[in-house]
Amino acid sequence: MIDPLYTSAFLMGLIGSGHCIAMCGGIASSLQLASDKRKTFTYSFAYNIGRALSYMAAGALVAGISSQFARQNTSFSLVLSFIAAIFMLLVGVYIMRLGPTLQWLEKIGKTLVWQHIVKLNKCLMPINSPFKALGYGALWGWLPCGLVYSALTWAMTSPSALDGALVMLCFALGTFPAMITLGVTAQKLNTIINHPWTRIVLGSVIIWYGIYLLIIATDKLVH
């Protein structure tokens, strides 16, 4: 049976791909301007693979560290469960567009991380090879994004670094359809994803799973 956490991470990536297009769409589109369609796909695919690898590295890092603490202190694992559940609810509200529940995370990331990493951009310009596109994607994988940070809180509850990486891989795969098919296909997909009923349904799924996690964490706390 597939872990519901993997499914939720994929759904968040899929429904949040509109947000990804807004933040990274300009970069991804610039990689698709080549007249050679094969080269266009290769560059775009390499960029998104690089982005996914950064997500997986971050997921492995936070899961690896948190799992070590959890083994030494069971209450730490319980705290992580509560944090993951709360972020599930925040993501659900964000997806349903009921409030800007994740913007504060992006501000923190921009201040602490991104302003230093972004300086490396010039080392990869111009992007004239798949390897540079891969590196550029890996760099932009650290762009401050509330959805990514929320997925990382879920990865933190994983029992191992590998499981944390898999959670982030599922999230990345959810963003692939829109990010790789930028253009007419992406516009159609984005229209479906951003339809109010689509957002309500998928946002509700994540919210209900967040409530489920809260109930489980509360039950463990009581007993």
C-alpha positions as CSV (number, residue, x, y, z in Angstrom):
1,M,0.0,0.0,0.0
2,I,1.3,3.4,-0.9
3,D,2.0,5.7,2.0
4,P,-0.6,8.5,2.1
5,L,2.2,10.9,2.7
6,Y,3.6,10.2,-0.7
7,T,0.2,10.7,-2.3
8,S,-0.3,13.9,-0.5
9,A,3.2,15.2,-1.5
10,F,2.4,14.3,-5.2
11,L,-1.0,16.1,-5.0
12,M,0.6,19.1,-3.4
13,G,3.1,19.3,-6.2
14,L,0.5,18.8,-8.9
15,I,-2.0,21.4,-7.6
16,G,0.8,23.8,-6.6
17,S,2.4,23.6,-10.1
18,G,0.6,26.9,-10.9
19,H,2.7,28.5,-8.2
20,C,5.8,26.8,-9.6
21,I,5.1,28.3,-13.0
22,A,4.8,31.7,-11.5
23,M,8.1,31.4,-9.7
24,C,10.2,29.3,-12.2
25,G,8.1,29.5,-15.4
26,G,10.2,32.3,-16.9
27,I,13.4,30.3,-16.5
28,A,11.8,27.0,-17.7
29,S,10.4,28.8,-20.7
30,S,13.7,30.3,-21.7
31,L,15.1,26.8,-21.9
32,Q,12.4,25.9,-24.5
33,L,13.3,28.6,-27.0
34,A,15.7,26.6,-29.0
35,S,14.6,25.8,-32.6
36,D,15.7,22.1,-32.1
37,K,12.7,20.5,-30.4
38,R,14.8,17.6,-29.1
39,K,17.3,20.0,-27.5
40,T,14.4,22.0,-26.0
41,F,13.0,18.9,-24.3
42,T,16.5,17.8,-23.2
43,Y,17.2,21.2,-21.5
44,S,13.8,21.4,-19.9
45,F,14.0,17.8,-18.6
46,A,17.6,18.3,-17.3
47,Y,16.5,21.5,-15.5
48,N,13.6,19.8,-13.8
49,I,15.7,16.7,-12.9
50,G,18.2,19.1,-11.2
51,R,15.3,20.8,-9.3
52,A,14.1,17.4,-8.2
53,L,17.5,16.3,-7.0
54,S,17.8,19.4,-4.8
55,Y,14.4,18.7,-3.3
56,M,15.5,15.1,-2.6
57,A,18.8,16.2,-1.1
58,A,16.9,18.6,1.2
59,G,14.4,15.9,2.1
60,A,17.2,13.4,2.9
61,L,19.0,15.9,5.0
62,V,16.0,17.0,7.2
63,A,14.7,13.4,7.5
64,G,18.2,12.0,8.3
65,I,18.7,14.6,11.1
66,S,15.2,14.4,12.5
67,S,15.1,10.5,12.5
68,Q,18.3,10.5,14.7
69,F,16.7,12.8,17.2
70,A,13.4,10.8,17.1
71,R,15.3,7.6,18.0
72,Q,16.7,9.2,21.0
73,N,13.6,11.0,22.1
74,T,10.1,9.7,21.3
75,S,8.5,13.0,22.3
76,F,10.5,14.7,19.5
77,S,8.8,12.4,17.0
78,L,5.4,13.4,18.4
79,V,6.3,17.1,18.0
80,L,7.2,16.4,14.3
81,S,3.9,14.7,13.8
82,F,2.0,17.8,15.1
83,I,4.1,20.1,12.9
84,A,3.5,18.0,9.8
85,A,-0.3,17.9,10.5
86,I,-0.4,21.6,11.0
87,F,1.4,22.2,7.7
88,M,-1.0,19.8,6.0
89,L,-3.8,22.1,7.1
90,L,-1.9,25.3,6.0
91,V,-1.2,23.7,2.6
92,G,-4.9,22.7,2.2
93,V,-6.0,26.3,3.0
94,Y,-3.4,27.6,0.6
95,I,-4.5,25.3,-2.2
96,M,-8.1,26.3,-1.8
97,R,-7.0,29.9,-1.9
98,L,-8.6,30.8,1.4
99,G,-5.6,32.7,2.7
100,P,-1.8,33.4,2.2
101,T,-0.8,30.8,4.8
102,L,2.7,30.1,3.5
103,Q,4.1,33.4,2.4
104,W,5.9,33.9,5.8
105,L,8.0,30.8,5.1
106,E,9.2,32.2,1.7
107,K,10.3,35.4,3.4
108,I,12.4,33.5,5.9
109,G,14.0,31.3,3.2
110,K,14.8,34.3,1.1
111,T,16.6,36.0,4.0
112,L,18.5,33.0,5.3
113,V,19.3,30.9,2.2
114,W,18.4,32.3,-1.2
115,Q,20.2,35.6,-1.2
116,H,23.5,33.6,-0.9
117,I,22.7,30.8,-3.3
118,V,21.4,33.1,-6.1
119,K,24.9,34.6,-6.5
120,L,26.0,31.3,-8.1
121,N,23.7,31.9,-11.1
122,K,26.4,33.6,-13.1
123,C,28.6,30.5,-12.9
124,L,26.2,28.6,-15.1
125,M,25.4,31.3,-17.7
126,P,24.9,30.9,-20.6
127,I,23.0,27.7,-20.3
128,N,24.3,26.0,-23.5
129,S,24.5,22.3,-22.4
130,P,22.2,19.8,-20.6
131,F,24.7,19.7,-17.7
132,K,24.4,23.4,-17.2
133,A,20.6,23.1,-17.3
134,L,20.8,20.4,-14.7
135,G,23.0,22.5,-12.5
136,Y,20.7,25.5,-13.0
137,G,17.7,23.4,-12.0
138,A,19.6,22.1,-8.9
139,L,20.4,25.7,-8.0
140,W,16.8,26.9,-8.4
141,G,15.6,24.0,-6.4
142,W,16.6,26.1,-3.4
143,L,14.4,29.0,-4.4
144,P,12.2,30.0,-1.3
145,C,8.8,28.3,-1.8
146,G,6.2,27.7,0.9
147,L,5.0,24.6,-0.8
148,V,8.5,23.1,-0.8
149,Y,9.1,24.0,2.8
150,S,5.8,22.4,3.8
151,A,6.7,19.2,2.0
152,L,10.0,19.2,3.9
153,T,8.1,19.3,7.2
154,W,6.3,16.1,6.0
155,A,9.7,14.6,5.0
156,M,10.9,15.3,8.5
157,T,8.5,12.8,9.9
158,S,10.1,10.0,7.7
159,P,11.9,7.2,9.5
160,S,15.1,7.6,7.3
161,A,16.9,9.8,4.9
162,L,15.8,7.6,2.0
163,D,12.1,8.0,2.9
164,G,12.5,11.7,3.3
165,A,14.1,11.9,-0.2
166,L,11.2,9.8,-1.6
167,V,8.6,12.2,-0.1
168,M,10.3,15.1,-1.9
169,L,10.6,13.0,-5.1
170,C,6.8,12.5,-5.1
171,F,6.4,16.3,-4.6
172,A,8.7,17.0,-7.5
173,L,7.0,14.5,-9.8
174,G,3.7,16.3,-9.1
175,T,5.2,19.5,-10.6
176,F,6.7,17.9,-13.7
177,P,3.6,17.8,-16.0
178,A,3.2,21.6,-15.9
179,M,6.9,22.5,-15.7
180,I,8.1,20.3,-18.6
181,T,5.1,21.0,-20.9
182,L,5.2,24.8,-20.6
183,G,3.2,26.1,-23.5
184,V,-0.3,25.3,-24.8
185,T,-0.4,21.9,-23.0
186,A,0.7,23.6,-19.7
187,Q,-1.9,26.3,-20.1
188,K,-4.7,23.7,-20.5
189,L,-3.4,21.7,-17.5
190,N,-3.1,24.9,-15.5
191,T,-6.7,25.8,-16.3
192,I,-7.8,22.4,-14.9
193,I,-5.6,22.6,-11.9
194,N,-6.7,26.1,-11.0
195,H,-10.4,25.5,-11.5
196,P,-12.1,26.3,-8.2
197,W,-13.7,22.9,-7.8
198,T,-10.4,21.2,-8.4
199,R,-8.7,23.2,-5.8
200,I,-11.6,22.6,-3.3
201,V,-11.5,18.9,-3.8
202,L,-7.7,18.4,-3.7
203,G,-7.3,21.0,-0.9
204,S,-10.0,19.1,1.1
205,V,-8.1,15.8,0.7
206,I,-5.0,17.3,2.1
207,I,-6.9,19.0,5.0
208,W,-8.7,15.8,5.9
209,Y,-5.4,14.0,5.9
210,G,-3.9,16.8,8.2
211,I,-6.9,16.3,10.6
212,Y,-6.2,12.5,10.5
213,L,-2.6,13.1,11.4
214,L,-3.6,15.5,14.2
215,I,-6.0,12.8,15.6
216,I,-3.3,10.2,15.6
217,A,-0.7,12.5,17.2
218,T,-3.2,13.6,19.9
219,D,-4.1,9.9,20.6
220,K,-0.4,9.1,21.1
221,L,0.0,12.1,23.4
222,V,-3.0,11.1,25.5
223,H,-1.8,7.5,25.8
